[in-house]
Amino acid sequence: IAAEVRKRISPIADAGLAELLNVRQQDVRDTLRASLPDDIASVGTPDAPYLMTNQLKENVEGEILRRLGGYHKDNPLDPGGRTCAELMGIFGTTRNVACENVMKLLLQAMADDGVLKTVQNTWAIHSHNVELSSEVKKQIEVIEQFHAESDMRTPLISELTAAASTRGITEDRLNQILRYLTNSGKLYHTDGQFVHHTVVDRCRTTLLEHLGG
């Protein structure tokens, strides 16, 4: 069993090992309960184990922290992080159902250990917190008001960038604010354009009234 696990660059379930070794799945489980080499990690429960090398497990956990740290650095206004699906890219082209299940198990284990936390439907580093300064709050208000006043005339990114620049808002900060307003439901983003939520909500109400009538 250990030899087969060491050959692999992705996790494998006990059922997969049983098929490779041409033995019963229960035999694999019984063997794993009896002993496990020091360089092999078992993730999951005794009745549903996934096997991988300790090195692979450490690499995946390290990459999770690296990617989340990078996201927090690039998106300082976003209290959330990455979804499990987005983090699945860590496994590259080898990803499969076993990889997906192991990713969920590792994320939850890291959260239980106080390393990660869940924010809405995403995973974030536990120490990551967003505190908006008064200056940033004013900048957010400026960008939101700009979209609200644009009403049905969806502003071009070039217009938005120019308007933000006149108020001392850099392009990087503008992109952060747009993501913040989108994540908080103040703006809707589609096809590269941003629309204020009041415009979309008003159109939705009018459409439903028309269809209902």
ZAZALO-340285 format. One record per atom (N, C-alpha, C, O): residue in one letter; z, x, y. Coordinates in steps of 0.02 Angstrom, whole numbers, padded with zeros to 5 digits, always signed. Atoms other than C-alpha are relative to their C-alpha. Layout:
BEGIN
aZXY...
END
This chain:
BEGIN
i+00000+00042-00060i+00000+00000+00000i+00000+00044+00062i-00039+00032+00108a-00004-00044-00058a+00048+00137+00122a-00065+00037+00012a-00087+00046+00069a+00063-00036-00006a-00112+00232+00087a-00053-00043+00032a-00092-00019+00073e+00050+00045-00028e-00218+00080+00128e+00015-00013+00074e-00032-00016+00115v-00019+00012-00070v-00121+00047+00290v-00018+00060+00043v-00043+00052+00099r+00014-00060-00039r-00141+00227+00346r-00074+00009+00013r-00093+00042+00062k+00073-00006-00009k-00330+00215+00326k-00025-00042+00058k-00079-00029+00086r+00024+00051-00046r-00341+00071+00449r+00016+00016+00073r+00066+00048+00088i-00011-00008-00072i-00357+00071+00639i+00021-00066+00031i+00022-00074+00092s-00024+00065-00024s-00296-00109+00651s+00049-00028-00051s+00049-00006-00109p-00049+00028+00046p-00155-00212+00574p-00034-00038-00057p-00092-00059-00052i+00027+00039+00057i-00178-00297+00406i+00057-00042-00028i+00114-00019-00032a-00050+00045+00029a-00088-00445+00329a+00010+00015-00074a-00030+00050-00105d-00013-00012+00071d-00010-00444+00156d-00055-00029-00044d-00070-00001-00097a+00054+00030+00039a-00149-00558+00095a-00060+00047-00003a-00093+00053-00055g+00056-00048-00001g-00279-00430+00149g+00013+00059-00044g-00033+00084-00078l-00018-00056+00044l-00186-00291+00060l-00006-00020-00073l-00030+00018-00115a+00005+00024+00070a-00174-00396-00098a-00072-00002-00023a-00087+00016-00080e+00071+00004+00018e-00361-00423-00095e-00030+00070-00010e-00068+00081-00057l+00025-00068+00005l-00398-00239-00066l+00024+00035-00064l-00013+00072-00096l-00031-00033+00058l-00281-00184-00206l-00009-00039-00064l+00009-00016-00118n+00012+00043+00059n-00331-00326-00323n+00065-00015-00037n+00070-00011-00098v-00064+00020+00029v-00151-00381-00348v+00021-00066+00032v-00012-00090+00079r-00024+00063-00028r-00053-00539-00313r+00033+00012+00068r+00063+00064+00080q-00030-00005-00067q+00003-00571-00134q+00076+00006-00006q+00108+00043+00032q-00072-00004+00010q+00180-00597-00198q+00023+00069-00021q+00077+00092-00003d-00016-00068+00021d+00177-00426-00279d+00005+00047+00061d+00048+00091+00065v-00001-00041-00061v+00137-00349-00109v+00064-00014+00038v+00097+00033+00061r-00060+00018-00038r+00279-00444-00026r+00062+00029-00034r+00107+00055+00000d-00058-00026+00036d+00403-00394-00162d+00006+00075+00009d+00061+00102+00016t+00000-00072-00009t+00353-00212-00145t+00024+00019+00070t+00062+00066+00079l-00019-00014-00069l+00372-00216+00043l+00074-00013+00011l+00106+00024+00049r-00071+00014-00007r+00545-00293+00028r+00042+00056-00032r+00097+00071-00009a-00037-00053+00036a+00597-00154-00092a+00002+00065+00039a+00055+00097+00043s+00002-00063-00036s+00541-00006+00013s-00060+00002+00047s-00110-00032+00035l+00054-00007-00048l+00433+00043+00160l+00003+00071+00028l+00054+00091+00055p+00000-00068-00025p+00382+00222+00207p+00017+00003+00074p+00005-00045+00111d-00022-00007-00070d+00450+00287+00373d-00055-00006+00051d-00043-00026+00108d+00055+00001-00048d+00278+00296+00452d-00037-00066+00002d-00088-00073+00036i+00033+00065+00002i+00232+00115+00414i+00046-00053+00031i+00106-00055+00017a-00038+00053-00033a+00288-00032+00522a-00020-00068-00027a-00079-00080-00039s+00013+00069+00021s+00303-00211+00463s+00018-00046+00058s+00074-00044+00084v-00009+00045-00056v+00282-00342+00599v-00004-00072-00026v-00049-00088-00064g+00000+00069+00024g+00324-00525+00569g+00061-00012-00044g+00112+00020-00035t-00055+00017+00045t+00434-00600+00434t-00016+00024-00071t-00074+00039-00085p+00013-00020+00069p+00456-00553+00250p-00050-00045-00036p-00085-00023-00082d+00047+00046+00031d+00354-00707+00205d-00069+00000+00033d-00116-00031+00009a+00065-00005-00035a+00215-00667+00329a-00004+00067+00036a-00007+00069+00098p+00000-00067-00031p+00211-00478+00358p-00069+00025+00018p-00119+00009-00014y+00060-00035-00020y+00080-00378+00449y+00018+00074+00001y+00070+00094+00028l-00014-00071+00007l+00069-00192+00414l-00045+00042+00046l-00104+00027+00055m+00037-00047-00042m+00017-00051+00530m+00041+00064+00003m+00101+00064-00012t-00038-00062-00006t+00065+00130+00557t+00044-00004+00063t+00029-00040+00110n-00044-00003-00058n+00208+00165+00676n-00038+00026+00061n-00026+00004+00117q+00038-00029-00055q+00087+00267+00781q-00044-00052+00033q-00049-00055+00094l+00042+00053-00028l-00032+00120+00801l+00042-00050+00039l+00023-00072+00093k-00044+00047-00034k+00112+00006+00847k+00022+00028+00068k+00021-00008+00118e-00021-00032-00062e+00174+00129+00978e-00057+00004+00050e-00047-00005+00110n+00058-00004-00044n-00002+00151+01047n-00015-00068+00032n-00030-00072+00092v+00014+00067-00026v-00027-00037+01065v+00053-00020+00052v+00036-00046+00105e-00054+00017-00047e+00143-00062+01149e-00007+00040+00065e+00003+00014+00120g+00011-00041-00059g+00107+00083+01267g-00058-00024+00042g-00055-00023+00103e+00058+00024-00035e-00063+00014+01311e+00014-00067+00035e-00012-00080+00089i-00020+00063-00032i+00012-00158+01346i+00035+00015+00067i+00019-00016+00118l-00036-00017-00061l+00130-00079+01473l-00046+00032+00052l-00040+00019+00112r+00046-00033-00047r-00009+00027+01549r-00045-00051+00034r-00055-00048+00095r+00045+00050-00029r-00125-00122+01573r+00037-00048+00047r+00011-00067+00099l-00038+00045-00043l+00010-00234+01643l+00021+00036+00064l+00020+00007+00118g-00018-00039-00059g+00069-00096+01759g-00059+00007+00048g-00050+00003+00109g+00059-00005-00042g-00109-00073+01821g-00016-00065+00035g-00036-00066+00093y+00014+00066-00030y-00129-00259+01850y+00049-00014+00057y+00030-00038+00110h-00050+00011-00052h+00034-00268+01948h-00015+00042+00062h-00005+00020+00119k+00016-00044-00056k-00020-00121+02055k-00059-00027+00040k-00059-00024+00102d+00060+00026-00033d-00189-00201+02094d+00011-00070+00029d-00026-00092+00073n-00013+00069-00022n-00114-00375+02120n+00073-00009+00018n+00109-00046-00015p-00071+00001-00018p+00052-00351+02209p+00026-00068+00022p+00087-00078+00025l-00022+00066-00021l+00055-00532+02268l+00004-00050-00058l+00026-00106-00049d+00001+00044+00059d+00036-00604+02093d+00063+00012-00042d+00071+00067-00068p-00060-00009+00040p+00203-00633+02005p-00014+00003-00075p+00027+00026-00114g+00019+00001+00070g+00111-00655+01840g-00034+00065-00021g-00035+00114+00015g+00033-00059+00027g+00015-00533+01732g-00063-00017-00038g-00108-00048-00011r+00059+00011+00042r-00109-00542+01589r+00017-00048-00057r+00073-00050-00082t-00009+00044+00057t-00133-00672+01454t-00006+00040-00065t-00030+00096-00065c+00006-00033+00065c-00123-00630+01270c-00074+00013-00016c-00091+00066-00042a+00071-00007+00013a-00311-00658+01258a-00029+00060+00038a-00071+00097+00011e+00025-00057-00039e-00343-00532+01397e+00025+00066-00028e-00012+00116-00027l-00028-00062+00028l-00230-00403+01315l-00030+00016-00068l-00024+00072-00092m+00031-00012+00065m-00324-00423+01150m-00053+00053+00003m-00071+00082-00048g+00051-00052-00008g-00454-00304+01220g+00026+00068-00022g-00013+00114-00034i-00030-00063+00022i-00332-00166+01172i-00025+00019-00070i-00033+00078-00086f+00022-00013+00068f-00390-00184+00992f-00075+00014-00005f-00100+00032-00058g+00071-00015+00000g-00572-00164+01042g-00040-00044-00048g-00025-00103-00057t+00044+00038+00045t-00706-00216+00918t+00033-00015-00068t+00005-00053-00108t-00033+00010+00065t-00582-00211+00772t+00043-00064+00000t+00071-00082-00052r-00047+00057-00004r-00488-00364+00833r-00022-00058-00045r-00081-00073-00052n+00011+00056+00045n-00471-00509+00712n+00062-00045+00003n+00104-00037+00047v-00058+00045+00000v-00345-00646+00668v+00065+00038-00007v+00115+00022+00025a-00061-00040+00009a-00219-00517+00608a+00020+00035+00065a+00079+00037+00082c-00013-00033-00064c-00235-00423+00773c+00030-00049+00050c+00077-00033+00086e-00024+00051-00046e-00209-00583+00871e+00072-00019-00015e+00114-00024+00030n-00068+00018+00019n-00053-00629+00773n+00049+00057+00014n+00104+00045+00037v-00042-00058-00013v+00017-00453+00787v+00012+00007+00076v+00067+00023+00097m-00008-00004-00072m-00014-00453+00975m+00052-00049+00025m+00095-00032+00065k-00050+00050-00019k+00085-00614+00994k+00070+00021-00020k+00117+00012+00018l-00065-00022+00025l+00226-00544+00889l+00027+00059+00041l+00087+00060+00057l-00022-00057-00039l+00233-00380+00985l+00020-00020+00071l+00070+00004+00097l-00017+00023-00068l+00231-00467+01155l+00068-00035+00000l+00109-00024+00045q-00063+00036+00003q+00373-00581+01103q+00059+00048-00014q+00113+00040+00014a-00052-00049+00015a+00472-00435+01031a+00017+00042+00062a+00076+00057+00074m-00012-00038-00061m+00450-00337+01194m+00036-00043+00052m+00076-00017+00092a-00036+00045-00045a+00509-00490+01290a+00073-00007-00022a+00118-00008+00019d-00068+00005+00026d+00661-00507+01176d+00040+00062+00016d+00101+00059+00023d-00033-00063-00015d+00700-00325+01212d+00009+00011+00075d+00036+00062+00097g-00008-00005-00072g+00694-00358+01400g-00051+00044+00034g-00042+00063+00092v+00053-00042-00030v+00536-00256+01429v-00052-00042+00036v-00076-00023+00089l+00049+00046-00029l+00419-00402+01466l+00032-00067+00015l+00089-00080-00004k-00022+00069-00013k+00436-00579+01530k-00063-00043+00005k-00117-00019+00017t+00056+00047-00006t+00326-00734+01531t+00002-00031+00069t+00055-00051+00093v+00008+00033-00065v+00263-00802+01696v-00058-00049-00007v-00116-00028-00011q+00049+00052+00014q+00172-00967+01673q-00032+00016-00068q+00003+00017-00119n+00033-00013+00064n+00043-00926+01540n-00018+00074-00009n-00061+00092-00049t+00016-00072+00002t+00044-00737+01566t+00061+00040-00019t+00118+00015-00019w-00053-00048+00015w+00146-00585+01517w+00003+00051+00057w-00048+00075+00080a-00009-00048-00054a+00219-00471+01649a+00056+00048-00018a+00098+00032-00060i-00055-00047+00009i+00331-00318+01653i+00063-00031+00030i+00061-00059+00085h-00061+00036-00019h+00509-00380+01667h+00024+00018+00071h+00051-00024+00106s-00024-00023-00065s+00548-00277+01823s-00046-00020+00058s-00029-00009+00116h+00048+00017-00053h+00396-00343+01918h+00022-00064+00036h+00028-00117+00005n-00018+00057-00042n+00447-00458+02060n-00039+00003+00065n-00053+00056+00092v+00038+00004-00062v+00351-00518+02212v+00045-00026+00056v+00073-00080+00052e-00038+00019-00059e+00439-00523+02379e-00048+00006+00060e-00068+00061+00079l+00048+00001-00055l+00326-00576+02523l+00034+00015+00066l+00083-00018+00085s-00026-00015-00066s+00360-00496+02690s-00023-00052+00050s-00069-00090+00035s+00020+00048-00051s+00347-00598+02849s-00072+00012+00022s-00108-00035+00037e+00069-00017-00019e+00185-00506+02891e-00049-00028-00051e-00100-00057-00033v+00045+00024+00053v+00106-00549+02723v-00002-00076+00001v-00055-00106-00008k-00001+00073-00004k+00162-00730+02739k-00045-00026+00055k-00080-00076+00046k+00043+00020-00056k+00075-00742+02907k-00074+00009-00018k-00116-00032-00002q+00069-00013+00020q-00083-00665+02834q-00024-00053-00049q-00081-00076-00046i+00017+00053+00048i-00080-00791+02691i-00014-00065+00036i-00061-00101+00020e+00009+00061-00039e-00062-00933+02816e-00067+00001+00037e-00101-00050+00042v+00063-00007-00036v-00211-00867+02915v-00059-00015-00046v-00104-00052-00027i+00056+00010+00047i-00325-00862+02763i-00003-00071-00026i-00057-00099-00033e+00000+00069+00024e-00270-01031+02699e-00025-00047+00055e-00064-00093+00042q+00021+00043-00055q-00293-01110+02871q-00075+00006+00013q-00108-00043+00030f+00072-00011-00009f-00466-01033+02885f-00039-00044-00048f-00090-00073-00029h+00035+00041+00049h-00518-01122+02726h+00010-00074+00013h-00035-00115+00003a-00014+00070-00014a-00434-01284+02775a-00044-00025+00057a-00069-00081+00055e+00042+00019-00058e-00528-01286+02941e-00074+00001-00016e-00114-00032+00017s+00071-00002+00020s-00692-01246+02854s-00021-00065-00032s-00081-00082-00032d+00011+00065+00030d-00676-01414+02766d-00056+00003-00052d-00053+00045-00097m+00053+00003+00050m-00837-01457+02671m-00049+00059+00004m-00087+00072-00042r+00045-00057-00007r-00929-01306+02738r+00033+00062-00030r+00073+00096+00002t-00031-00056+00035t-00882-01175+02611t-00017+00066+00035t-00076+00082+00042p+00014-00062-00036p-00863-01010+02704p-00029+00054-00045p-00011+00060-00103l+00028-00056+00036l-00966-00862+02651l+00052+00056-00001l+00094+00062+00043i-00047-00056+00005i-00871-00708+02594i-00007+00046+00060i+00043+00073+00085s+00011-00043-00058s-00950-00611+02737s+00035-00028+00062s+00063+00009+00102e-00035+00032-00056e-00882-00738+02862e+00076+00008-00007e+00111+00022+00041l-00072-00006+00013l-00711-00733+02781l+00024+00071+00012l+00077+00082+00041t-00018-00071-00009t-00708-00543+02779t+00004+00017+00074t+00049+00052+00096a+00002-00014-00072a-00755-00536+02963a+00059-00032+00036a+00091-00002+00079a-00056+00035-00031a-00625-00665+03011a+00066+00034-00017a+00111+00039+00026a-00062-00034+00021a-00491-00574+02912a+00007+00067+00037a+00062+00086+00057s-00001-00065-00033s-00539-00407+02991s+00025-00006+00072s+00061+00038+00096t-00022+00009-00070t-00512-00475+03167t+00075-00011+00006t+00105-00003+00059r-00073+00012+00000r-00334-00516+03116r+00037+00057-00035r+00096+00051-00052g-00032-00059+00028g-00300-00344+03042g+00011-00003-00074g+00053+00033-00101i-00008+00007+00072i-00318-00397+02861i-00056+00039-00034i-00115+00024-00026t+00050-00041+00034t-00405-00267+02754t-00033-00039-00056t-00009-00091-00077e+00036+00034+00054e-00529-00313+02619e+00041-00003-00064e+00041-00053-00099d-00042-00001+00060d-00409-00261+02481d+00055-00054+00006d+00067-00091-00041r-00052+00050-00010r-00270-00368+02555r-00029-00070-00003r+00003-00116-00029l+00033+00065+00001l-00392-00512+02578l-00011-00022-00073l+00003-00080-00089n+00012+00017+00070n-00438-00507+02393n+00066-00019-00034n+00068-00065-00075q-00066+00016+00027q-00252-00506+02348q+00023-00069+00021q+00050-00107-00018i-00020+00065-00027i-00221-00656+02460i-00040-00056-00032i-00014-00110-00047l+00043+00050+00031l-00368-00751+02387l+00023-00015-00071l+00025-00073-00092r-00026+00010+00068r-00301-00724+02211r+00067-00037+00002r+00080-00081-00039y-00065+00032-00008y-00128-00775+02269y-00008-00075+00014y+00025-00117-00017l+00010+00070-00018l-00190-00937+02349l-00033-00039-00057l-00019-00098-00066t+00032+00033+00057t-00297-00976+02196t+00052-00013-00055t+00055-00068-00083n-00051+00008+00053n-00154-00947+02074n+00052-00051+00019n+00081-00084-00025s-00051+00048-00022s-00038-01054+02180s-00029-00070+00011s+00007-00116+00031g+00031+00066-00005g-00164-01198+02184g-00021-00020+00070g-00042-00077+00081k+00020+00016-00069k-00200-01188+02370k-00076+00003+00009k-00104-00032+00051l+00073-00007-00002l-00381-01136+02342l-00028-00011-00070l+00005+00003-00120y+00038+00004+00063y-00509-01175+02208y-00055+00052+00004y-00086+00061+00056h+00050-00053+00003h-00625-01035+02154h-00054-00018-00050h-00039-00030-00109t+00056+00015+00045t-00796-01070+02081t-00063+00033+00026t-00079+00030+00086d+00064-00033-00018d-00959-00972+02080d+00007+00047+00059d-00037+00050+00102g-00009-00049-00053g-00887-00840+02195g+00020-00028+00067g+00024+00009+00116q-00019+00032-00064q-00835-00965+02329q+00069-00030-00006q+00091-00050-00060f-00068+00028-00002f-00664-01027+02382f+00000-00062+00044f-00027-00062+00099v-00004+00064-00036v-00628-01205+02436v+00072-00022+00004v+00109-00015-00045h-00069+00022-00008h-00466-01274+02505h+00014-00060-00045h-00029-00103-00054h-00016+00053+00049h-00375-01390+02385h-00005-00070+00030h-00020-00118-00006t+00004+00067-00030t-00371-01534+02510t-00071-00027-00001t-00082-00087-00007v+00070+00021+00003v-00562-01537+02512v-00017-00025-00069v-00048-00078-00078v+00015+00019+00069v-00575-01541+02323v+00037-00064-00019v+00009-00109-00050d-00040+00059+00017d-00435-01669+02306d-00029-00063+00034d-00031-00117+00004r+00028+00058-00035r-00514-01782+02437r-00065-00023-00033r-00077-00082-00041c+00063+00016+00033c-00684-01773+02352c+00013-00032-00068c-00021-00079-00088r-00017+00027+00065r-00604-01807+02183r+00022-00073+00007r+00002-00116-00033t-00025+00068-00011t-00515-01962+02251t-00057-00047+00017t-00060-00103-00008t+00057+00041-00020t-00674-02027+02332t-00045-00016-00059t-00069-00072-00068l+00043+00008+00059l-00773-02000+02172l+00031-00050-00049l-00004-00092-00077l-00033+00045+00047l-00644-02089+02065l+00000-00072+00026l-00008-00119-00012e+00002+00066-00030e-00637-02235+02186e-00070-00030-00007e-00078-00090-00021h+00069+00023+00005h-00827-02246+02183h-00017-00021-00071h-00048-00073-00083l+00013+00015+00071l-00836-02241+01993l+00039-00061-00023l+00016-00101-00063g-00042+00057+00019g-00694-02365+01979g-00026-00065+00030g-00017-00120+00003g+00027+00060-00033g-00779-02483+02100g-00064-00024-00032g-00093-00074-00011
END
